[in-house]
Amino acid sequence: MSEIIKKYSQKYKKSEEFFTKGGGIIAGSGHESRPQKPFPIFVENAKGSIKFDVDGNRIIDYQMGFGSLLLGHSHPAVMEKVAKRLEQGTHLGALSELELIWGTKVKNLIPSAELVRFTASGSESTLLAMRLARAFTGKKKIIKFKQHYHGWHDYVVPESGLNTDFGVPEETTGTITVLEPEIKIFKKYLEDNTDVAGVIFEATGAHWGQLPLKNPEFMQNLRDLTTKHNIVMIMDEVICGFRVSEGGAQKKYGVLPDLTTMAKIVAGGLPGGAVAGKEEIMSLLNEGTHYKNMYHPGTFNGNPVSATAGIEALNIISNEPINEKADANANKLRIGLKEVLDKMEVKGHVHGISSIVHIALGVEGEYLNEISQVPHSELEEATSGNLPRMIKLAFLNEGIDIMGGIGFMLSSEHTDDDINQTLYGFQNVLSALRSDRII
């Protein structure tokens, strides 16, 4: 048996017991980032940058609620407001002023937001945005890019890095076109096809920047072409919204989409999402204002508890140097990870923007405006298969939890001690991978 797996099985013994028990209760492990072999960990509580599992292990967390917790776990101001809200009711079965306040916060931060509609998740946000694009244009086709992830619903799973062949009818996927994220390919497709309603893309590149948009002009070129051909540009900011800047990727890069999809940070780490964009498109959801209206019912849309958390989180991001702190933490980590690779004489690549950090062992490459220029095929190969799985386990053996074995989500609550411990742990990770003859 691998020494990494052996150590992991000993360190997280109670998690293994819970996972075995859960096999007769729960179907699967929930979120795509949770499943891991031989078993996932079970966590009891978390505060700041640290979480504790059922075995009592102290873990430096770089998953941060799969990117939701820019403020860290259990931020006291958010928790205080949520606790008070819980005493006043969790579901009012009516409109609430909280939704207006929440929407105003989104409008004040997201440059393209003229009207806002709240949803219950990121997947719901992308589904709603795509339907709006079809309703507005009267066309059918939606373009997405290879490996870009927009949730689990049928329309976005093709070539998203998930199992796309099971349970999704061809009649559905036939309305989706998947292209390489190359502007020349996109331009040629629009010239040859007239039934395109919109295009959706991750603003940081596929899988929260694992496969970055290498050309910094890509988004502006995309904006110019969508305007020329009268198709709806949907910027997926479910992960990067409020993270790569307080106004998202669109503020950082100065490119305004027609529609923006959000979740995670927008709801302060609670369940919730949103679609925002141009009034002429979003107003299709207004009752009685058009020849036809698009209905969007949802039991938990604009839920008062999620609204409360979202309002407070966005208020803090607006008034405190949260992004600056998280970005500075990520920069320290990026520099340190590179130094460890050099010290250990391991071929590897570290990249990312703002408070996002990615690692890829076995490849090297250059940067343009801080964006990795390593070919996507090389990055994809380096971050798939068994290697990231073993990297994640080896990090967990050091008391560090990273996203999918490929990267780190930083928060404003990570400390210099966290980062120093992580860099020391990374040396042990590389040594363990060598001992197991994985690298």
C-alpha positions in Angstrom: 0.0 0.0 0.0 1.1 3.5 -0.7 2.6 5.2 2.3 0.6 8.3 1.6 -2.7 6.3 1.7 -1.5 4.4 4.8 -0.8 7.6 6.7 -4.0 9.1 5.6 -6.1 6.1 6.6 -4.5 6.3 10.1 -4.9 10.0 10.5 -8.6 10.2 9.4 -9.8 6.9 10.9 -13.2 8.2 12.2 -13.9 9.8 8.8 -13.5 6.4 7.2 -16.0 5.0 9.7 -18.5 7.7 8.9 -18.0 7.3 5.2 -18.6 3.5 5.4 -21.7 4.1 7.4 -22.9 6.8 5.0 -22.8 4.3 2.1 -26.1 3.0 3.3 -27.7 6.4 3.8 -26.4 9.0 1.3 -26.0 8.6 -2.5 -22.5 9.8 -3.2 -20.5 12.5 -1.5 -22.3 15.7 -2.6 -20.2 18.4 -4.2 -17.8 17.4 -6.9 -14.8 18.5 -4.8 -15.7 16.3 -1.8 -15.3 12.7 -3.2 -11.8 11.3 -2.8 -10.3 7.9 -2.5 -10.0 5.9 -0.3 -12.6 8.1 1.5 -13.3 11.8 2.1 -12.9 13.7 5.4 -15.8 14.7 7.7 -15.5 18.2 9.3 -17.2 19.3 12.5 -16.5 23.1 12.8 -14.4 25.9 11.4 -13.3 29.5 12.2 -11.1 31.8 10.2 -8.7 29.8 8.1 -8.9 26.6 10.3 -11.3 23.7 10.4 -11.4 20.7 12.7 -12.5 17.2 11.5 -14.2 14.4 13.4 -10.8 13.0 14.4 -9.8 16.3 16.1 -7.3 17.1 13.4 -6.5 20.8 12.9 -6.6 21.6 9.2 -5.5 24.8 7.3 -8.4 25.2 4.9 -7.8 26.4 1.3 -11.1 25.2 0.0 -12.9 28.0 1.8 -16.4 26.7 1.1 -15.4 25.9 -2.5 -14.5 29.5 -2.9 -17.5 31.0 -1.0 -15.7 32.2 2.1 -13.5 35.2 1.1 -14.0 36.4 4.7 -12.9 33.1 6.2 -15.1 30.7 8.2 -17.6 32.0 10.7 -16.9 35.7 10.3 -18.2 37.2 13.6 -20.1 40.1 11.9 -21.9 37.7 9.5 -22.6 35.2 12.2 -24.1 37.8 14.5 -26.5 39.1 11.8 -27.5 35.6 10.7 -28.2 34.5 14.3 -30.4 37.6 14.8 -32.2 36.9 11.5 -32.9 33.3 12.5 -34.9 34.5 15.5 -37.1 36.5 13.1 -37.9 33.7 10.8 -36.2 31.7 8.1 -38.9 31.8 5.4 -41.5 34.5 5.3 -43.5 33.4 2.2 -43.5 37.0 1.0 -41.3 39.8 -0.3 -38.8 41.2 2.1 -36.9 44.5 2.2 -33.7 42.4 2.7 -34.0 41.4 -1.0 -33.9 45.1 -2.0 -31.0 45.9 0.2 -29.1 42.8 -1.1 -29.8 43.7 -4.7 -28.6 47.2 -4.2 -25.3 45.9 -2.8 -24.9 43.8 -5.9 -25.7 46.7 -8.2 -23.2 48.9 -6.4 -20.4 46.4 -6.8 -21.0 44.7 -10.2 -20.5 47.3 -13.0 -22.9 45.6 -15.5 -25.8 45.0 -13.0 -28.8 47.1 -14.0 -31.4 44.6 -12.5 -30.8 41.6 -10.3 -32.7 38.3 -9.8 -31.8 36.0 -6.9 -31.6 32.2 -7.2 -30.7 29.4 -4.8 -27.4 28.3 -6.3 -24.8 28.8 -9.0 -26.2 26.1 -11.3 -29.6 27.8 -11.1 -28.0 31.1 -12.0 -26.3 29.8 -15.2 -29.5 27.9 -16.2 -31.6 31.1 -15.7 -29.1 33.2 -17.7 -29.1 30.8 -20.6 -32.9 30.8 -20.7 -32.9 34.6 -20.6 -30.5 34.7 -23.5 -32.8 32.4 -25.6 -35.9 34.3 -24.6 -34.4 37.6 -25.5 -32.9 36.6 -28.8 -35.5 34.1 -29.9 -32.6 31.8 -30.9 -31.6 28.3 -29.6 -27.9 27.7 -29.6 -25.7 28.5 -26.6 -21.9 28.4 -27.0 -19.7 27.3 -24.1 -16.0 26.6 -24.1 -14.1 23.4 -23.6 -13.6 22.5 -19.9 -15.4 25.6 -18.7 -17.6 24.6 -15.7 -21.0 26.2 -15.2 -22.7 23.8 -12.8 -24.3 20.4 -13.1 -27.5 20.9 -15.2 -27.9 19.2 -18.5 -27.1 22.2 -20.8 -23.6 22.9 -19.4 -22.2 19.4 -18.7 -20.8 18.8 -22.2 -17.0 18.8 -22.1 -17.0 20.4 -18.7 -14.6 17.8 -17.1 -17.5 15.8 -15.6 -19.2 12.6 -16.7 -21.1 14.0 -19.7 -22.4 10.8 -21.3 -24.7 9.5 -18.6 -28.4 10.6 -18.2 -28.2 13.7 -20.6 -30.3 13.3 -23.8 -28.8 14.2 -27.1 -31.8 16.5 -27.8 -30.6 18.7 -25.0 -26.9 18.7 -25.7 -27.7 19.4 -29.4 -28.6 22.9 -28.4 -25.1 23.5 -27.0 -21.9 24.1 -29.0 -18.6 23.5 -27.3 -15.6 25.4 -28.8 -12.0 25.8 -27.9 -11.4 29.1 -26.1 -9.8 30.7 -29.2 -11.2 33.9 -30.5 -10.6 33.0 -34.2 -12.6 29.8 -33.8 -15.4 31.7 -32.0 -15.4 34.4 -34.8 -15.6 31.7 -37.5 -18.5 29.9 -35.8 -20.5 33.1 -35.6 -19.9 33.9 -39.2 -21.2 30.4 -40.2 -24.1 30.1 -37.8 -27.0 32.5 -37.2 -29.0 30.6 -34.6 -26.8 31.6 -31.6 -28.6 33.1 -28.6 -25.5 33.5 -26.3 -22.1 32.5 -25.1 -21.2 31.6 -21.5 -17.7 31.4 -20.1 -15.7 31.3 -16.9 -14.1 34.8 -16.6 -10.9 33.3 -15.2 -10.7 30.4 -17.6 -11.8 26.8 -17.1 -12.1 25.4 -13.6 -11.5 28.7 -11.8 -8.4 29.4 -13.8 -6.8 26.0 -13.9 -6.8 26.5 -17.7 -6.6 30.3 -17.9 -7.7 32.5 -20.7 -4.1 33.1 -21.9 -4.8 36.2 -24.1 -5.7 39.2 -21.9 -7.6 40.6 -24.8 -9.8 37.5 -25.2 -12.7 38.9 -23.2 -12.7 42.2 -25.0 -12.7 40.5 -28.3 -15.5 38.3 -27.1 -17.5 41.4 -26.1 -16.9 43.0 -29.5 -18.0 39.9 -31.5 -21.1 39.3 -29.4 -22.2 42.9 -29.8 -21.6 42.7 -33.6 -23.7 39.5 -33.9 -26.4 40.5 -31.4 -25.9 37.6 -29.1 -25.9 37.6 -25.3 -22.6 37.5 -23.5 -22.9 35.7 -20.2 -19.9 36.1 -17.8 -19.9 33.3 -15.2 -18.6 34.9 -12.0 -20.0 32.3 -9.6 -16.5 31.7 -8.2 -14.5 34.8 -9.3 -17.3 37.4 -8.5 -16.2 39.6 -5.6 -13.0 37.6 -5.4 -10.7 38.7 -8.3 -11.8 42.2 -7.3 -14.7 43.6 -5.3 -16.5 44.2 -8.6 -15.5 40.8 -10.0 -13.5 40.0 -13.2 -15.6 42.5 -15.2 -14.3 45.3 -13.1 -10.7 44.0 -13.0 -10.5 43.7 -16.8 -12.9 46.4 -17.7 -15.2 44.3 -19.9 -19.0 44.4 -19.2 -21.1 41.4 -20.1 -24.9 41.4 -20.9 -25.5 39.0 -18.0 -23.5 38.0 -15.0 -24.0 34.8 -13.0 -23.1 34.7 -9.3 -23.3 32.5 -6.2 -20.9 31.6 -3.3 -19.6 35.0 -2.0 -22.7 36.8 -3.1 -24.6 34.9 -0.4 -22.0 35.2 2.3 -21.2 31.5 2.2 -24.9 30.5 2.6 -27.0 28.9 -0.2 -27.8 31.5 -2.8 -27.0 32.9 -6.2 -28.0 35.7 -8.6 -28.2 36.8 -12.2 -27.7 40.4 -13.0 -27.4 42.4 -16.2 -29.0 44.7 -18.7 -32.5 45.9 -17.9 -33.8 45.1 -21.4 -32.9 41.4 -20.9 -33.6 41.1 -17.1 -37.0 42.8 -17.5 -38.3 39.7 -19.3 -38.8 38.5 -15.7 -41.0 41.5 -14.9 -44.7 40.5 -14.8 -46.9 42.1 -17.4 -44.2 44.3 -19.1 -43.7 42.3 -22.3 -45.8 40.4 -24.8 -44.4 37.3 -23.2 -42.8 37.0 -19.7 -40.4 34.4 -18.4 -41.4 33.0 -15.0 -38.8 31.9 -12.5 -40.4 30.5 -9.4 -38.2 29.2 -6.6 -39.0 28.5 -3.0 -35.7 29.8 -1.7 -35.0 32.7 -4.1 -34.0 35.7 -2.1 -34.3 33.8 1.2 -34.0 36.2 4.1 -31.2 34.2 5.9 -29.1 34.1 2.8 -29.9 37.7 2.1 -28.7 38.7 5.5 -25.4 36.9 5.1 -25.0 38.3 1.6 -25.7 41.9 2.7 -23.2 41.7 5.5 -20.5 40.0 3.5 -20.8 42.5 0.6 -20.9 45.4 3.1 -17.6 44.2 4.6 -16.0 43.7 1.2 -17.1 47.2 0.2 -15.7 48.9 3.2 -12.6 46.9 4.3 -9.4 45.9 2.4 -10.6 42.3 2.1 -9.6 41.7 -1.5 -6.2 43.3 -0.8 -5.5 41.0 2.2 -6.6 37.9 0.3 -4.6 38.8 -2.8 -1.5 39.5 -0.7 -1.8 36.2 1.1 -2.1 34.4 -2.3 1.0 36.2 -3.6 3.1 35.1 -0.6 1.9 31.6 -1.2 2.6 31.6 -5.0 6.1 32.9 -4.4 6.8 30.4 -1.7 5.5 27.4 -3.6 7.8 28.3 -6.5 10.7 28.5 -4.1 9.9 25.1 -2.7 9.8 23.5 -6.1 13.2 25.0 -7.0 14.6 23.9 -3.6 13.3 20.4 -4.0 14.3 20.3 -7.7 10.8 19.3 -8.8 9.5 20.3 -12.1 6.3 22.3 -11.6 4.3 25.4 -12.4 2.5 27.8 -10.0 0.0 30.3 -11.4 -3.2 32.1 -10.6 -4.7 35.6 -10.2 -5.8 37.6 -7.2 -6.6 35.3 -4.3 -6.5 32.1 -6.5 -3.4 29.9 -6.7 -2.9 26.8 -8.9 -0.2 24.2 -9.0 0.7 21.8 -11.7 3.5 19.3 -11.3 5.5 18.1 -14.3 5.1 21.2 -16.4 6.9 24.5 -16.7 6.2 27.7 -18.6 6.1 31.4 -19.0 3.6 34.1 -17.9 2.1 37.0 -19.8 0.6 39.7 -17.5 0.8 37.2 -14.7 -1.3 34.7 -16.7 0.2 31.3 -17.4 1.0 30.6 -21.0 1.5 26.9 -20.6 -0.6 25.1 -23.3 -4.0 23.9 -21.9 -3.3 20.4 -23.0 -0.2 20.2 -20.8 -1.9 21.8 -17.8 -4.9 19.5 -18.3 -2.7 16.4 -18.4 -0.7 17.5 -15.3 -3.9 18.1 -13.2 -5.9 15.0 -14.1 -5.7 11.4 -13.3 -4.1 10.0 -10.1 -1.5 12.7 -9.4 -3.9 15.4 -8.0 -5.7 12.8 -6.0 -2.4 11.8 -4.3 -1.3 15.5 -3.9 -4.6 16.2 -2.0 -4.1 13.2 0.3 -0.5 14.1 0.9 -1.5 17.7 1.8 -4.2 16.4 4.1 -1.6 14.3 5.9 0.1 17.6 6.6 -3.1 19.1 8.0 -3.8 21.2 4.9 -6.9 20.9 2.6 -6.6 22.2 -1.0 -9.1 22.3 -3.8 -9.1 19.0 -5.8 -5.3 18.6 -5.5 -4.8 21.4 -8.0 -5.1 24.7 -6.1 -5.8 27.0 -3.2 -8.5 29.6 -2.4 -7.2 32.2 -0.1 -9.1 34.4 2.3 -8.5 37.6 4.2 -8.2 35.4 7.3 -5.2 33.3 6.3 -2.1 34.2 8.3 1.6 34.3 7.7 1.9 31.3 10.0 -0.7 29.4 7.8 1.3 30.1 4.7 4.6 29.2 6.4 3.1 25.9 7.6 1.8 25.3 4.1 5.1 25.8 2.5 6.8 23.5 5.0 4.1 21.0 4.4 4.6 21.3 0.7 8.2 20.1 1.1 6.9 17.0 2.9 4.2 16.5 0.2 6.9 16.5 -2.5 9.0 14.1 -0.4 6.1 11.8 0.1 5.2 11.8 -3.6 8.8 10.9 -4.4 8.9 8.1 -1.8 5.8 6.6 -3.3 7.4 7.0 -6.8 4.5 9.2 -8.0 6.9 12.0 -9.2 
